């Protein structure tokens, strides 16, 4: 056999082995959630996608919780540019099952506008599905959408109260005098990703995520800051919402006292 053909076959075998190992690893990556124990409540968890986000952005996140019976995939909600809210899909009944609500914005590239659409979303959930309390979770600018909603729209009537807020790899600047509008009983988990010890997830530096502490200190019930440090396949910016190790941390925060 010619040397060039041997080299080609060797490279091909190495590629196939790599794909096989990657496939097996991907199939078993959810094992981190196998033994997670949580309380089941009627509080809905609302997922705000990041810049340009669509259903794919939060599907894996939601499916991991759903598959492991940590929470139930309940609703996919569509928000059009005229602030009209509709249900794209109802998967399960909203009940004492930690219902999960996935938001899809038609205009998904203007976080400030999306934050101002959140009151319409919240009122829809309150009136149509009788949801009285929610947790908010957002990745990247999705975190800013949830945060800005709370800052800019306090004391609304006929909307669910916000119990907990999870922000993943979102930038925060200080000061902001409107921080006094945050719910006083709010519990916050602020997450940053860091590839190895490089100080960044490849897109958002840890130092731009961490200022939230100074911003909210004294205005909320509790604040936790968590840095997820790992290799690029786990800690890179776009991989943070597809990471069962991080899902475990989030599930235990959201669904337990």
C-alpha positions in Angstrom: 0.0 0.0 0.0 1.3 3.4 -0.9 2.4 5.6 2.0 0.0 8.4 1.0 -2.9 6.0 1.1 -1.9 4.7 4.6 -1.7 8.3 5.8 -5.2 9.0 4.4 -6.7 5.9 6.0 -5.0 6.7 9.3 -6.4 10.2 9.3 -9.9 8.9 8.4 -9.8 6.4 11.3 -8.7 9.1 13.7 -11.6 11.4 12.5 -14.1 8.5 12.9 -12.7 7.7 16.4 -13.0 11.4 17.4 -16.6 11.6 16.1 -17.5 8.3 18.0 -16.0 9.6 21.3 -17.7 13.0 20.8 -21.1 11.3 20.1 -20.8 9.0 23.2 -19.8 11.9 25.3 -22.7 14.0 24.1 -25.2 11.2 24.8 -24.0 10.9 28.4 -23.4 14.5 29.1 -26.8 14.8 30.9 -25.7 12.4 33.6 -25.0 15.3 35.8 -28.7 15.8 36.2 -29.6 12.1 36.9 -29.7 12.5 40.7 -30.9 16.1 41.1 -33.7 16.4 43.6 -36.0 19.4 43.5 -39.3 20.6 44.8 -42.2 20.8 42.4 -44.1 24.1 42.4 -46.5 26.1 40.2 -43.9 28.9 39.8 -43.1 29.2 36.1 -39.6 29.7 34.8 -39.4 32.0 31.8 -36.5 31.7 29.4 -35.3 34.9 27.7 -33.1 34.2 24.6 -29.9 36.2 23.8 -29.2 38.4 20.8 -30.7 36.9 17.7 -31.9 34.0 19.7 -34.7 31.6 18.6 -36.1 28.3 19.8 -32.8 26.5 19.2 -31.1 28.9 21.7 -33.0 27.5 24.7 -34.3 24.1 23.5 -31.4 22.1 25.0 -31.7 23.9 28.3 -35.4 23.2 28.5 -35.2 19.6 27.3 -32.5 18.7 29.9 -34.8 19.8 32.7 -37.8 18.2 31.0 -36.1 14.8 30.3 -34.9 14.5 33.8 -38.3 15.4 35.3 -36.7 18.4 37.1 -39.3 20.6 35.5 -41.9 20.4 32.7 -41.8 22.0 29.3 -45.1 23.8 29.3 -45.4 26.7 26.8 -43.7 28.3 23.8 -44.8 31.9 23.7 -44.5 34.1 20.6 -44.0 37.9 20.9 -44.6 39.9 17.7 -43.4 43.4 16.9 -46.9 44.9 17.8 -46.7 43.5 21.3 -49.3 40.8 20.4 -48.6 37.7 22.5 -49.7 34.2 21.5 -49.1 30.6 22.4 -47.1 28.7 19.7 -47.3 25.4 21.5 -48.7 24.0 24.7 -46.6 21.0 25.7 -47.9 20.3 29.2 -50.4 21.7 31.6 -49.2 24.5 33.9 -49.4 23.0 37.3 -47.2 22.1 40.3 -44.6 20.8 37.9 -42.1 23.6 37.7 -43.5 24.7 34.3 -41.1 26.1 31.8 -42.0 28.9 29.4 -39.9 29.5 26.3 -40.1 33.0 24.7 -39.7 33.6 21.0 -39.4 37.3 19.9 -40.1 38.2 16.3 -37.7 41.1 16.8 -34.8 39.4 18.5 -32.0 41.8 18.0 -33.1 44.8 20.2 -32.8 43.8 23.9 -34.2 47.2 25.1 -37.3 46.8 23.0 -37.7 43.2 24.1 -37.4 44.2 27.8 -40.3 46.7 27.2 -42.3 43.9 25.6 -42.0 41.8 28.8 -45.0 43.4 30.6 -47.2 42.2 27.8 -45.7 38.7 28.1 -46.2 38.7 31.9 -49.8 39.9 31.7 -50.6 37.2 29.2 -49.2 34.5 31.4 -51.1 35.9 34.4 -54.5 36.2 32.6 -54.4 33.2 30.3 -52.6 30.7 32.3 -53.2 32.1 35.8 -49.4 32.1 36.6 -49.0 34.1 39.8 -45.2 33.9 40.2 -42.2 33.4 37.9 -38.5 32.9 37.8 -36.6 34.7 35.0 -33.6 33.2 33.3 -31.6 34.8 30.4 -28.4 34.0 28.6 -26.2 37.0 27.4 -28.5 39.9 26.4 -31.4 37.7 27.5 -30.2 38.4 31.0 -30.4 42.1 30.3 -33.9 41.7 29.0 -35.1 40.1 32.3 -33.1 42.6 34.4 -34.2 45.7 32.5 -37.9 44.5 32.7 -37.6 44.5 36.5 -35.8 47.8 36.6 -38.2 49.7 34.3 -41.6 48.2 35.0 -42.1 48.1 38.8 -45.5 47.9 40.5 -47.4 46.5 37.5 -50.8 45.0 38.2 -52.0 41.7 36.9 -48.6 40.3 36.3 -46.7 37.5 38.1 -44.3 38.4 40.8 -40.6 37.6 40.1 -39.1 35.2 42.7 -35.7 34.4 41.3 -33.5 35.6 38.5 -30.6 33.7 36.7 -28.3 35.7 34.5 -25.8 33.9 32.4 -22.9 35.8 30.8 -24.5 39.2 30.6 -22.8 42.5 30.9 -23.7 44.9 33.7 -22.7 48.5 34.3 -22.9 50.5 37.4 -24.5 52.7 38.7 -28.2 52.6 37.9 -30.5 54.5 40.2 -33.5 52.4 39.0 -32.0 49.4 40.8 -34.3 50.3 43.7 -37.2 49.0 41.6 -36.0 45.4 41.9 -38.3 43.2 43.9 -37.1 43.2 47.5 -37.5 39.5 47.9 -35.7 38.7 44.7 -33.0 36.0 44.8 -30.3 36.3 42.1 -27.8 33.8 40.6 -25.3 35.6 38.4 -23.1 33.3 36.2 -20.0 33.9 34.2 -18.2 31.5 32.0 -14.4 31.3 31.9 -12.3 29.3 29.5 -9.5 27.8 31.6 -8.1 30.9 33.5 -8.3 33.4 30.6 -10.8 35.7 32.3 -13.4 35.3 29.5 -15.9 32.9 27.9 -14.5 34.0 24.6 -17.0 36.8 24.1 -17.9 38.2 27.5 -15.2 38.9 30.1 -15.8 37.8 33.7 -15.0 41.4 34.8 -18.0 42.8 32.9 -20.4 40.2 34.5 -19.3 40.6 38.1 -20.3 44.3 38.6 -23.9 43.2 39.2 -23.0 42.6 42.8 -22.3 46.3 43.5 -25.4 47.2 41.5 -27.9 45.0 43.4 -26.3 44.9 46.9 -28.8 46.0 49.5 -31.7 46.0 47.1 -32.5 42.2 46.9 -32.9 39.3 49.3 -29.8 37.4 48.1 -27.1 37.4 45.5 -24.8 34.7 44.4 -22.0 34.9 41.8 -20.8 31.7 40.1 -17.9 31.4 37.7 -18.0 28.2 35.6 -14.4 27.5 34.6 -13.7 24.7 32.1 -12.5 23.9 28.5 -13.9 25.7 25.4 -16.4 22.9 24.7 -18.1 23.6 28.0 -17.3 27.2 29.0 -17.4 29.0 25.7 -20.1 31.7 25.6 -22.6 29.9 23.3 -22.1 26.6 25.1 -23.1 27.8 28.5 -26.8 27.2 27.9 -26.0 23.7 26.6 -24.1 22.5 29.6 -25.7 20.0 32.0 -23.1 20.7 34.7 -24.3 24.3 34.7 -27.9 23.1 34.4 -27.5 21.3 37.7 -26.3 24.4 39.5 -29.2 26.4 38.0 -31.8 23.7 38.8 -30.8 23.5 42.4 -31.0 27.3 42.7 -34.3 27.7 40.9 -36.3 24.8 42.2 -35.2 24.5 45.9 -35.2 27.0 48.7 
